[in-house]
Amino acid sequence: MDAAIELFAVNGYHTTSIDKIAKKAKISKGLIYNYFKSKDDLLEAVIFDKAGEFSVGLVEMEKIKDPGKKLQKLIELYFDDSIKEAAYMRFYWSMILHPKMPKKINEKLLNFMEGYIAQMEVMLKNNNIPNPKIEAYLLASSMDASSMMYSYAGERYPMEAIKQQLINKYCKKEG
């Protein structure tokens, strides 16, 4: 899948063929088709496998009882993964913003986003943040925009400072 990510990111999804991916990965084209029915299926796997990796951290986050610390963990996970996976995030943002994103994948991403924002809303409400629904959209937008900017500007973008600012704003301490 790394070969697919790299080629999709550099050449674009629509101009990258399964043949090019197979050559880059040094495997046969037929082997790719053993695992994926189509290039769209490969794209979906590439996008959602990384989401699955992020979900591992979310499972750990659910064990946290304090609402402020839980929200802080979510923000830290997102920012840390955006830094660690900057090349993937560059690919991700180029794909979800592409006007020819396959409809099935786009719909799945929108459903994922809505669920993610609903979870944030609950966390913000439990953390006594006024207007939690709108604040969830603001927080998600800030996190996504920061991820996008970091994938573009790298170390020139102040990820750590923005992460800390969001933690200070949304993660009230109990007591």
C-alpha positions as semicolon CSV with decimal commas, in nm:
position;residue;x (nm);y (nm);z (nm)
1;M;0,000;0,000;0,000
2;D;0,298;0,232;0,051
3;A;0,364;0,224;-0,324
4;A;0,003;0,318;-0,393
5;I;0,013;0,605;-0,142
6;E;0,334;0,740;-0,289
7;L;0,216;0,719;-0,650
8;F;-0,132;0,854;-0,574
9;A;0,026;1,147;-0,386
10;V;0,284;1,230;-0,653
11;N;0,097;1,150;-0,975
12;G;-0,264;1,170;-0,865
13;Y;-0,514;0,891;-0,827
14;H;-0,660;0,914;-1,175
15;T;-0,327;0,901;-1,358
16;T;-0,182;0,619;-1,149
17;S;-0,248;0,273;-1,288
18;I;-0,249;-0,059;-1,108
19;D;0,039;-0,153;-1,337
20;K;0,248;0,141;-1,211
21;I;0,168;0,050;-0,849
22;A;0,270;-0,313;-0,909
23;K;0,599;-0,205;-1,067
24;K;0,674;0,035;-0,782
25;A;0,591;-0,233;-0,523
26;K;0,788;-0,494;-0,721
27;I;0,492;-0,732;-0,728
28;S;0,269;-0,863;-1,004
29;K;-0,042;-0,678;-1,111
30;G;-0,235;-1,001;-1,055
31;L;-0,129;-1,008;-0,690
32;I;-0,286;-0,667;-0,637
33;Y;-0,608;-0,792;-0,794
34;N;-0,603;-1,092;-0,557
35;Y;-0,654;-0,843;-0,273
36;F;-0,848;-0,563;-0,442
37;K;-1,121;-0,585;-0,706
38;S;-1,041;-0,243;-0,848
39;K;-0,827;0,066;-0,808
40;D;-1,118;0,224;-0,616
41;D;-1,107;-0,066;-0,368
42;L;-0,732;-0,015;-0,326
43;L;-0,785;0,358;-0,268
44;E;-1,053;0,285;-0,008
45;A;-0,822;0,043;0,172
46;V;-0,535;0,292;0,168
47;I;-0,752;0,567;0,317
48;F;-0,933;0,361;0,578
49;D;-0,640;0,145;0,691
50;K;-0,473;0,458;0,828
51;A;-0,801;0,558;0,994
52;G;-0,796;0,214;1,156
53;E;-0,446;0,276;1,288
54;F;-0,565;0,605;1,441
55;S;-0,860;0,421;1,598
56;V;-0,619;0,213;1,809
57;G;-0,531;0,532;1,998
58;L;-0,899;0,617;2,031
59;V;-0,961;0,286;2,209
60;E;-0,697;0,382;2,466
61;M;-0,855;0,726;2,494
62;E;-1,191;0,572;2,587
63;K;-1,036;0,434;2,907
64;I;-0,979;0,790;3,032
65;K;-1,257;0,907;3,266
66;D;-1,171;1,277;3,305
67;P;-1,345;1,462;3,015
68;G;-1,069;1,723;2,984
69;K;-0,794;1,462;2,971
70;K;-0,993;1,254;2,723
71;L;-1,031;1,551;2,489
72;Q;-0,665;1,639;2,537
73;K;-0,569;1,285;2,434
74;L;-0,782;1,315;2,119
75;I;-0,613;1,642;2,020
76;E;-0,267;1,501;2,095
77;L;-0,333;1,185;1,893
78;Y;-0,456;1,382;1,593
79;F;-0,168;1,629;1,593
80;D;0,098;1,368;1,664
81;D;-0,032;1,142;1,387
82;S;-0,051;1,436;1,146
83;I;0,318;1,505;1,212
84;K;0,427;1,141;1,206
85;E;0,227;1,063;0,892
86;A;0,282;1,390;0,702
87;A;0,337;1,216;0,365
88;Y;0,017;1,015;0,406
89;M;-0,174;1,326;0,514
90;R;-0,057;1,511;0,201
91;F;-0,201;1,225;-0,004
92;Y;-0,519;1,217;0,208
93;W;-0,592;1,588;0,171
94;S;-0,525;1,581;-0,202
95;M;-0,770;1,292;-0,239
96;I;-1,061;1,414;-0,028
97;L;-1,046;1,756;-0,192
98;H;-1,033;1,611;-0,543
99;P;-1,356;1,671;-0,737
100;K;-1,344;1,321;-0,887
101;M;-1,314;1,132;-0,560
102;P;-1,514;0,809;-0,602
103;K;-1,864;0,871;-0,460
104;K;-1,867;0,555;-0,248
105;I;-1,545;0,657;-0,071
106;N;-1,655;1,019;-0,038
107;E;-1,982;0,911;0,128
108;K;-1,796;0,681;0,366
109;L;-1,559;0,965;0,459
110;L;-1,850;1,204;0,520
111;N;-2,018;0,948;0,748
112;F;-1,689;0,900;0,934
113;M;-1,654;1,278;0,974
114;E;-2,009;1,316;1,107
115;G;-1,951;1,042;1,364
116;Y;-1,618;1,193;1,466
117;I;-1,773;1,537;1,515
118;A;-2,062;1,387;1,714
119;Q;-1,807;1,223;1,947
120;M;-1,626;1,554;1,985
121;E;-1,956;1,724;2,065
122;V;-2,019;1,479;2,350
123;M;-1,666;1,531;2,484
124;L;-1,703;1,909;2,471
125;K;-2,044;1,892;2,641
126;N;-1,899;1,668;2,914
127;N;-1,623;1,924;2,953
128;N;-1,880;2,204;3,004
129;I;-1,791;2,390;2,684
130;P;-2,078;2,620;2,576
131;N;-2,233;2,552;2,233
132;P;-2,067;2,210;2,205
133;K;-2,203;2,131;1,858
134;I;-2,058;2,443;1,694
135;E;-1,741;2,414;1,902
136;A;-1,702;2,054;1,778
137;Y;-1,708;2,182;1,420
138;L;-1,462;2,460;1,510
139;L;-1,227;2,218;1,683
140;A;-1,245;1,964;1,400
141;S;-1,188;2,242;1,145
142;S;-0,887;2,373;1,340
143;M;-0,739;2,026;1,366
144;D;-0,797;1,945;0,999
145;A;-0,664;2,281;0,879
146;S;-0,355;2,236;1,095
147;S;-0,298;1,890;0,954
148;M;-0,336;2,023;0,602
149;M;-0,103;2,317;0,663
150;Y;0,160;2,095;0,823
151;S;0,145;1,853;0,531
152;Y;0,217;2,153;0,308
153;A;0,461;2,362;0,514
154;G;0,622;2,102;0,741
155;E;0,834;2,236;1,024
156;R;0,759;2,595;0,921
157;Y;0,403;2,546;1,055
158;P;0,369;2,579;1,436
159;M;0,190;2,247;1,503
160;E;0,298;2,213;1,865
161;A;0,193;2,568;1,953
162;I;-0,148;2,525;1,788
163;K;-0,198;2,187;1,955
164;Q;-0,122;2,344;2,293
165;Q;-0,355;2,639;2,224
166;L;-0,644;2,402;2,144
167;I;-0,571;2,198;2,457
168;N;-0,570;2,517;2,666
169;K;-0,897;2,634;2,513
170;Y;-1,099;2,311;2,526
171;C;-0,952;2,088;2,796
172;K;-1,063;2,239;3,123
173;K;-0,922;2,082;3,434
174;E;-1,162;1,918;3,682
175;G;-1,203;2,075;4,021
